[in-house]
Each structure stands twice: as structure tokens, then as C-alpha cells.
């Protein structure tokens, strides 16, 4: 349904990238509400089989309605794109012509307080993209050590005050369980000192770090890249939308390594 509160970022750029690609088999590994998929299906009538993958059952339901006009060629799979080879092979698909990955959290997920992705809305400290997985942000915040919390904020959020933030959480949870986004916000904001309109909200990096950890986003991204490249048919294309340097670094390194391997296979200089 097109009135869903979801924005398909870089849609024009995605369409341009696949413009001259003959896509008989296309996979959207991060289907979401189906915005990108709808645009790709409209632009590529030659598509014979379109696979949409997502972990979130609500997203799949929304996408099914949005992509109903193409129901004869679209297949929906609930799963993690890290298992893309297994998911496709089980359906007899060994190679594909196009693959799109939109990494990170979507506006649709941020707008759902019950998912706990946003510090702007009160909700349970959840942050799971797959509601069936065990680990939640609440478990991390309330049970992980001060050292491990610091590592998360430092490595996944690149937050400069990671030591003070992890210490504050450990001190606060001596008195109460931190189970909601607003409780975590109240614990951390006194340390961060921010005025509205003065740059990036400091909690952005903290919530990003927790979300990445809960969903193992960087590990999943690193895992799919070699499989994704291996699945591409000759002339096939892979497009990845990333939002921060941590993702970007993994993607660039994987592409650089793949290009180097290709040169070696073709007799180029190592």
C-alpha cells in the first residue's frame, strides 16, 4: 500500500544503476515495505522472477499488498539475507541478474514505537528486526558488562563518550531495569549535553550501536557479500545502499578483494 510511512532512499540512483541491465531474475534482499521493488518492477517488465526477502513479517505483509499487481512473478521469503544462497538454492535458483541490499533500519521501522529503534518515541527496548530472535537491546543494556557495553558504543557507534555512557548504564541498573527507550534516554542524556538544532542528536550513535549489535548487522553484511557476488550471472549487478562508514568500509573492502581475485584469475598482476 503506497500510503505506508516509508521512504525509499536513493530510488532514482538505484533505478539508474540497473537501467541498462536485463534483469530476468532479480532479488531485493531487504524488501521492507516494497518501495524499491515496486519501482524496479515498473522499470523492468522483462523480469520473469522477482524474489523479496525480509525478516519482518509486517514488512512482508505490506510489501505483498504493494506488489500485488506483479503477484505472478513475485515470491516472498521471510528470512535473513545472510542466508541468501540457501534461500535461493532451495527454490532452484543458482544465479541472478540483479540484487539490491538496503542496509540498516528503515523509516517504517523507526516509526513503530513497539520496535524500540527510535529515541524519539517511547517503546520497549527491543530493536530486533526479526521478532523471533532471542537477543534484545534490553538484554544487552541490563546484563552485559560495562566493558562490553563500552566496546559496543565505541566500535559500532564511534561514540567518543563510550566509557562514561557504559558506566552510567551500569550504575543506573543497580536501581532499576532499563526496559524502555525513554528510560535509556533519561539515563544517558545528562552526560551528552545537546540543544535542539545543534547538529546530530548524540543518542543517534548510541541507538545505532545497540541496533547493530542486536541484529549483528556488520557480521551479516560481511557474510552475504561473497555469496552475493558468487550468485551474480555474467553481466549481473549488485547495488548496496549503506548509511555509515562501518558498512561502507566492509562493502568497499569486499569489492576490492573481489576485483583483486578477478585480476589474479585473469592473469593480472597481484
PyMOL commands that set and color helices and strands:
alter all, ss='L'
color gray80, all
select helices_A, chain A and resi 11-17+35-43+57-66+68-70+81-89+107-110+113-115+137-143+146-155+162-172+181-192+203-215+217-231+245-265
alter helices_A, ss='H'
color red, helices_A
select strands_A, chain A and resi 25-28+49-54+74-78+96-102+232-241
alter strands_A, ss='S'
color yellow, strands_A
deselect
rebuild
show_as cartoon
